[in-house]
Amino acid sequence: MKKIIITALSIITLISCQSDDQYEDKNIDPKNPTEVSSEFLFNAATKSLFDQMTSTNVNTNIFRMLGQHWTETTYVDEANYDFNTRNIPQNHWREMYTDVLFDLADAKTNNDNDTNPLLSAETRKTKNAQIEILSIYAWAQMVETFGNIPYTQAMNPDQYVLPVYDDAATIYGDLLARLAVAIPNVTNSGFGSADKIYSGDAAKWKKFGNSLMLRMGLRVADVPALAAKSTAAIQAAVAGGVFTSNADNAALAYSNATPNTNPVWVDLVQSGRSDFVIANTLVDKMNALNDPRRPFYFDQNKGVGVYEGGPYGDNNAFSSYTHVSARVIDPTNPASLIDYSEVCFYLADAAERSISGTPALAPGFYNAGITASFDYWAAPNVATYLLNPDVNYTTAPGTWKVKIGNQLWLAMYNRGYEAWTAWRTYDIPGFNLPAISEDPVPTRYTYPINEQNLNKVNYTAAAAAIGGDTQTTKVFWDKF
């Protein structure tokens, strides 16, 4: 059954879930598996995960600012890296554990206990594999965000009220092993039409799993203790088949009808908010490259072809700087957990390392990554852009990591977590210090305040193990 990870969270009033007959029904008892199907729980977790990673509500998700794609107008605490006034790490922690990981765990339990005689062993196995792939995505995101986290004891709150924190590198290695087991178990449609990502397309689920394994393998490619597992994961992912077009993207389609609209529309349009403008960090970079994606990423409130980003972290007048585009705030705009463009850049990275292919293949993958981004945004003139000496793989300045890092960061627009993580991975591009606090760019979320207060012994041990619970402590894979 759905549990709360620790006593600290049990005293918090959980944010009520919006509901309709597609995703949630508040009148269903989640403790009774005869009333809650695995499909219902899988759907609830899927929507919670996509919403959490896509939202721009500053109480729960400030990744677009950590990646310096957006900055704020009136309320600028978050752009100046104040995590605690709004309890942002705590809200993210709670959402990912409670409404994603526990719902997925309950979905597996109910699938295992399903006595429907029409449920075949193959379908049961495929459903569990789909649950596992999403769970691994969520676990990996938590490790990449916080470092050491509760893992082995986290999903058994009856026995472990205050769970210990596991070593992040050890968790990551286990997740790679779990993913390698899960992917081959997708053999039929599984959740079928109840699957809102791929509608039961087994081939695409396998590509999703392999693409996730490629990404995770590259994350830890420089970690000595995980070098062998990294290489094996990357090679297995490529051999198994990763994304080959934007049609493969792990995406959730939103609708015009609430509560199934894109959360950015909810946060900005439905709420009538004017809280964000595009950051100068991004606009200046794209202006310098004369990037044709600008009118698709941004609106043109500064005049046709004129884009001016707000100074990062400053009090920016909404009317004075470039805004997000109409597509980004469209209620039906899909959200992605991983897409073809980023997969191409990972393949370029793997080729440069001679883990999968050779460095001679890297330019082709790099060009494919840029082209995939242009195609996704329906931007023209990609061929001309690729000939720009500052873009062309042969002539662009810097090492291969600089070239890949810059273009991956640009392609991850509207996917703030991956933009921030591209910067953490490749240490590029150069970010601005926020205008008011001038604090350094965070490299992780700090642990929730409730953990510090109510799981103090385990929190203290975890903080010491990672080198201090600060915003600039680097997670294990970011240290090399």
C-alpha positions in Angstrom: 0.0 0.0 0.0 1.0 3.6 -0.5 3.1 4.7 2.5 4.9 7.9 3.5 8.7 7.4 3.6 9.4 8.6 7.1 7.7 10.0 10.2 8.8 13.4 9.0 6.5 13.2 6.1 3.6 11.6 7.9 3.0 14.9 9.7 2.7 16.8 6.5 -0.6 17.3 4.8 -0.1 15.8 1.4 -0.9 17.9 -1.6 -4.2 16.7 -2.9 -4.1 15.1 -6.3 -6.3 16.5 -9.0 -8.6 13.9 -10.4 -10.6 12.6 -13.2 -11.6 9.2 -14.5 -8.4 9.0 -16.6 -5.9 9.4 -13.7 -7.1 9.8 -10.2 -10.2 9.2 -8.1 -10.1 10.4 -4.6 -12.9 8.1 -3.5 -10.9 5.0 -4.2 -9.2 3.4 -1.2 -5.6 2.9 -2.2 -5.2 0.4 0.6 -7.6 -2.1 -0.9 -6.1 -3.9 -4.0 -9.5 -5.2 -5.0 -10.6 -1.6 -5.6 -7.4 -0.2 -7.0 -6.1 -1.8 -10.2 -2.4 -1.8 -11.1 -3.5 0.3 -14.2 -4.9 3.0 -11.9 -1.7 3.2 -9.8 0.6 3.0 -12.8 -1.3 5.9 -14.4 -1.3 8.0 -11.2 2.4 7.5 -10.8 3.1 8.3 -14.5 1.2 11.6 -14.4 2.7 12.6 -11.1 6.2 11.9 -12.5 5.7 13.9 -15.7 4.0 16.7 -13.9 6.7 17.0 -11.3 9.5 17.1 -13.9 7.6 19.5 -16.1 6.0 22.0 -13.7 7.4 25.5 -13.2 5.7 26.0 -9.8 8.5 27.4 -7.7 7.3 25.4 -4.7 8.1 22.2 -6.4 10.4 22.6 -9.5 13.0 25.3 -10.1 15.1 23.3 -12.5 14.6 25.7 -15.4 16.4 28.3 -13.3 19.1 26.0 -12.1 19.8 25.4 -15.8 19.7 29.2 -16.3 17.2 29.0 -19.2 14.6 31.1 -17.3 14.8 33.7 -14.6 12.3 35.5 -12.4 10.5 38.8 -12.3 9.0 40.0 -9.0 9.9 37.1 -6.7 13.5 36.2 -7.2 14.4 34.0 -4.2 14.6 30.8 -6.3 16.7 32.3 -9.1 19.1 33.4 -6.3 19.2 29.8 -5.1 17.1 30.0 -1.9 15.9 26.5 -1.6 14.5 26.6 1.9 12.0 29.5 2.1 9.5 27.4 0.0 10.9 24.0 1.2 11.6 23.1 -2.4 13.8 20.0 -1.7 11.2 18.7 0.7 8.4 19.1 -1.7 10.3 17.4 -4.5 11.4 14.6 -2.2 7.8 14.0 -1.0 6.4 14.0 -4.5 8.9 11.6 -5.9 8.7 9.1 -3.0 5.0 9.3 -2.2 3.3 9.9 -5.5 5.7 8.2 -7.8 7.8 5.5 -6.2 5.2 4.2 -3.7 2.4 4.2 -6.3 4.7 2.3 -8.6 5.5 -0.2 -5.8 1.8 -0.6 -5.1 1.1 -1.1 -8.8 3.6 -4.0 -8.8 2.1 -5.5 -5.7 -1.4 -5.3 -7.1 -0.3 -6.7 -10.4 1.4 -9.6 -8.7 -1.7 -10.3 -6.7 -4.2 -9.9 -9.6 -6.3 -13.1 -9.8 -7.9 -12.2 -13.1 -7.8 -15.5 -15.0 -7.5 -13.6 -18.3 -4.2 -12.0 -17.2 -1.4 -14.0 -18.8 2.0 -14.6 -17.2 3.5 -12.7 -20.1 1.3 -9.6 -19.6 1.9 -9.7 -15.8 5.7 -9.8 -16.5 5.6 -7.0 -19.0 3.5 -4.8 -16.7 6.1 -5.3 -14.0 8.9 -4.4 -16.4 7.2 -1.2 -17.4 6.7 -0.3 -13.7 10.4 -1.1 -13.1 11.6 1.1 -15.9 9.7 4.1 -14.6 10.8 3.3 -11.0 14.4 3.3 -12.1 14.0 6.6 -13.8 12.6 8.1 -10.6 15.3 6.5 -8.4 18.1 7.7 -10.7 16.7 11.2 -10.7 16.6 11.3 -6.9 20.2 10.0 -6.6 21.4 12.6 -9.2 19.6 15.4 -7.4 20.4 14.6 -3.7 23.3 12.1 -3.6 22.9 9.5 -0.9 19.2 8.7 -0.3 17.1 6.1 1.5 16.8 3.1 -0.9 17.1 -0.4 0.6 14.9 0.5 3.6 12.8 3.2 1.9 10.0 1.1 0.5 9.3 -0.8 3.8 8.1 1.9 6.2 6.3 -0.6 8.4 9.7 -2.0 9.4 11.9 1.0 8.8 10.2 4.2 10.1 13.4 6.1 9.8 15.3 4.6 6.9 19.1 4.7 6.5 20.6 6.5 3.5 22.4 4.3 1.0 25.6 5.2 -0.8 24.6 6.9 -4.1 27.2 5.1 -6.2 26.0 1.7 -4.9 22.4 2.6 -5.6 23.3 3.7 -9.1 25.1 0.4 -9.8 22.1 -1.5 -8.5 19.7 0.5 -10.7 21.8 -0.3 -13.8 21.6 -4.0 -12.9 17.8 -3.8 -12.4 17.3 -2.0 -15.7 19.3 -4.7 -17.6 16.9 -7.3 -16.1 13.7 -5.3 -16.8 14.2 -4.4 -20.5 14.1 -8.0 -21.9 10.9 -8.6 -19.9 8.9 -6.3 -22.0 7.4 -8.8 -24.5 3.9 -7.7 -25.2 1.6 -4.6 -24.7 1.5 -4.8 -20.9 -0.7 -2.0 -19.7 -2.0 -1.6 -23.2 -4.3 1.4 -23.7 -3.9 2.3 -20.0 -0.2 3.1 -20.8 -0.3 6.9 -21.5 3.4 7.0 -22.7 3.5 4.4 -25.5 0.0 2.8 -25.5 1.5 -0.6 -25.0 4.1 -0.5 -27.8 6.6 -3.0 -26.5 9.3 -2.0 -29.0 9.2 1.6 -27.8 9.3 0.6 -24.2 12.5 -1.3 -24.9 13.9 1.7 -26.7 13.0 3.8 -23.6 14.7 1.4 -21.3 17.8 1.2 -23.4 18.0 5.0 -23.9 17.7 5.4 -20.1 20.4 2.9 -19.6 22.6 4.8 -22.1 22.0 8.0 -20.2 22.7 6.4 -16.8 25.8 4.7 -18.2 27.2 8.0 -19.4 26.4 9.7 -16.1 28.9 7.5 -14.3 31.4 7.0 -17.1 34.1 8.9 -15.2 33.5 7.2 -11.9 36.3 4.7 -11.4 34.3 2.4 -9.2 31.6 2.1 -11.8 33.7 2.2 -15.0 33.1 -1.5 -15.9 29.3 -1.2 -15.2 29.2 2.0 -17.2 30.8 0.5 -20.2 28.7 -2.6 -20.1 25.5 -0.6 -19.7 26.4 1.7 -22.7 27.3 -1.1 -25.0 24.2 -3.2 -24.0 21.9 -0.2 -24.5 23.2 0.6 -28.0 23.1 -3.1 -29.0 19.6 -3.4 -27.6 18.4 -0.4 -29.6 17.9 3.2 -28.4 15.7 6.0 -29.8 16.0 6.5 -33.5 13.6 9.5 -34.0 11.4 11.9 -32.0 8.6 9.5 -32.5 10.3 7.3 -29.8 10.5 10.1 -27.2 9.3 9.1 -23.7 6.5 11.7 -23.7 3.1 12.3 -22.1 0.5 14.0 -24.2 -1.6 16.6 -22.3 -5.1 17.7 -23.2 -7.1 20.9 -23.3 -9.3 19.8 -20.4 -8.2 20.2 -16.8 -6.8 18.5 -14.8 -4.9 16.9 -17.7 -3.4 20.0 -19.1 0.4 20.7 -19.2 1.4 22.0 -15.8 3.2 24.9 -17.3 -0.1 26.2 -18.7 -1.6 25.7 -15.2 1.3 27.5 -13.5 1.4 30.5 -15.9 -1.8 30.8 -17.9 -4.6 29.5 -15.8 -2.9 31.1 -12.7 -2.4 34.4 -14.6 1.2 34.6 -13.6 4.0 36.7 -15.1 6.7 35.3 -13.0 9.4 34.4 -15.6 11.3 35.8 -18.5 14.0 34.1 -20.5 17.5 34.3 -18.8 20.2 36.3 -20.5 22.5 33.2 -20.1 20.4 31.4 -22.7 19.4 34.3 -25.0 23.0 35.7 -25.2 24.3 32.3 -26.2 21.6 31.8 -28.9 22.0 35.3 -30.2 25.7 34.8 -30.6 25.0 31.7 -32.7 22.1 33.3 -34.6 20.2 30.2 -33.5 17.0 29.6 -35.7 15.2 28.0 -32.8 14.8 31.3 -31.0 11.3 32.2 -32.3 10.2 28.7 -31.4 11.7 28.8 -27.9 10.7 32.4 -27.2 8.1 35.0 -28.1 9.1 38.2 -29.9 7.8 40.8 -27.5 11.0 42.8 -28.1 10.2 43.1 -31.8 10.6 40.8 -34.8 13.9 39.0 -34.5 14.9 40.8 -31.3 15.6 38.8 -28.2 16.8 40.2 -24.9 17.2 38.0 -21.8 16.7 39.2 -18.3 19.8 39.4 -16.2 19.9 36.2 -14.3 18.7 36.5 -10.7 17.7 40.1 -11.0 14.3 41.8 -10.5 13.3 41.8 -14.1 10.3 43.7 -15.4 8.1 41.2 -17.3 7.5 43.7 -20.1 11.2 44.5 -20.7 12.5 41.0 -21.6 11.8 38.1 -23.9 9.1 35.7 -22.8 8.5 32.0 -23.3 6.9 31.0 -26.6 3.2 30.2 -27.1 4.0 26.5 -27.6 5.6 26.2 -24.2 2.5 27.5 -22.5 0.0 25.6 -24.7 -2.1 23.3 -22.5 -1.6 20.4 -24.9 2.2 20.7 -25.2 3.7 17.2 -24.5 6.3 16.6 -21.8 9.3 14.3 -22.1 11.4 12.3 -19.7 14.0 11.5 -22.3 14.1 12.4 -26.0 15.9 11.5 -29.3 18.0 14.7 -29.3 19.7 14.0 -26.0 20.2 10.3 -26.9 22.1 11.4 -30.0 24.4 13.6 -27.9 25.0 10.6 -25.6 25.9 8.5 -28.5 28.4 11.2 -29.6 29.9 11.1 -26.1 30.1 7.3 -26.1 31.8 7.4 -29.5 34.4 9.9 -28.4 35.2 7.6 -25.5 35.4 4.7 -27.9 32.9 2.8 -25.7 30.4 2.5 -28.5 31.9 3.2 -31.9 34.9 5.4 -32.5 35.5 9.2 -32.3 35.1 9.4 -36.1 31.3 8.7 -35.5 30.9 11.5 -33.0 30.3 14.3 -35.5 27.4 12.4 -37.1 25.7 11.8 -33.8 26.3 15.4 -32.8 24.7 16.7 -36.0 21.8 14.3 -35.5 21.2 15.6 -32.0 21.0 19.2 -33.2 18.8 18.2 -36.1 16.5 16.2 -33.8 16.1 19.4 -31.7 15.3 21.5 -34.7 12.8 18.9 -35.9 11.1 18.7 -32.6 10.6 22.5 -32.5 9.8 22.7 -36.2 12.7 25.2 -36.6 14.1 25.8 -40.1 17.6 26.1 -41.6 19.4 23.4 -39.6 21.8 22.8 -42.4 23.0 26.4 -42.4 23.3 26.3 -38.6 25.5 23.2 -38.7 27.9 25.1 -41.0 28.3 27.9 -38.5 32.0 27.7 -37.5 31.0 28.0 -33.8 28.6 25.1 -34.2 30.3 22.8 -36.7 31.9 19.9 -34.9 35.2 20.3 -36.7 35.6 24.1 -36.1 33.6 24.8 -32.9 35.9 26.0 -30.1 36.8 23.7 -27.2 37.1 20.0 -26.5 34.6 17.4 -27.6 33.0 17.7 -24.2 32.6 21.5 -24.6 31.0 21.0 -28.1 28.6 18.3 -26.9 27.9 20.1 -23.6 27.0 23.4 -25.2 24.6 21.9 -27.8 23.0 19.5 -25.3 22.3 22.4 -23.0 20.7 24.4 -25.8 18.6 21.4 -26.9 17.3 20.8 -23.4 15.2 23.9 -23.5 12.0 23.5 -21.5 13.5 20.5 -19.8 15.1 22.3 -16.9 16.4 19.2 -15.1 18.4 18.0 -18.1 19.7 21.5 -18.9 21.0 21.8 -15.3 22.4 18.3 -15.5 24.1 18.9 -18.8 25.9 21.8 -17.1 26.8 19.6 -14.2 28.1 16.8 -16.5 30.1 18.9 -19.0 30.8 22.0 -16.9 29.7 24.1 -19.8 28.4 26.7 -20.7 29.6 29.3 -18.3 26.8 30.3 -16.0 26.1 33.7 -14.5 26.1 34.4 -10.8 22.7 35.5 -9.7 22.5 39.3 -9.6 21.3 39.7 -6.0 22.8 36.8 -4.0 25.9 36.2 -6.2 25.8 32.6 -4.8 27.5 29.9 -6.8 25.3 27.7 -9.0 24.0 24.7 -6.9 25.2 21.2 -7.9 22.6 19.4 -5.8 19.5 19.8 -3.7 20.1 19.9 0.0 18.2 17.4 2.1 14.7 18.2 3.3 14.4 20.1 6.5 12.1 17.5 7.9 14.8 14.9 7.4 17.2 17.0 9.3 14.8 17.3 12.2 13.1 14.0 12.4 15.5 11.5 10.8 18.5 13.2 12.4 20.8 10.3 13.0 20.6 9.0 9.5 20.6 12.5 8.0 23.7 13.4 9.9 25.5 10.2 8.7 24.4 10.9 5.1 25.5 14.5 5.2 28.9 13.5 6.5 29.3 10.8 3.9 28.7 13.1 0.9 31.0 15.8 2.2 28.4 18.1 3.8 24.8 18.8 3.1 25.4 22.0 1.0 24.1 23.2 -2.3 27.6 23.1 -3.8 28.5 19.6 -2.6 29.0 17.6 -5.8 27.1 14.3 -6.2 29.4 11.3 -6.7 29.3 11.3 -10.5 30.1 15.0 -10.7 33.4 14.9 -8.9 35.5 13.5 -11.8 
